Amino acid sequence: MMRHYPPLVLVHGAWHGAWCWNRTQFHLALLNRMAVAVDLPNHGLRALFRTGILAIA
C-alpha cells in the first residue's frame, strides 16, 4: 500500500530563484513525493522579466 504525503513547498534563499530546486524536485519525484518550488517577489524569473534582462523572441 502506498502512503500519501502532502506536497512539499520549496522556498529559495537570497539571490536564488525556484530554479535552484530543480535537481531536488527531480529526486523527490523519484521517491513519489510532489514538491512545488516558488519564486519570491523580485527574485528568480519575476526579477528577470521586470528588469528586461531576459528577452523573449
Protein Blocks (a to p, Z undefined) as FASTA:
>chain_A
ZZddddddddddehiafklmmmmmmmmmmnopacdddddehiajllmmmnomaccZZ
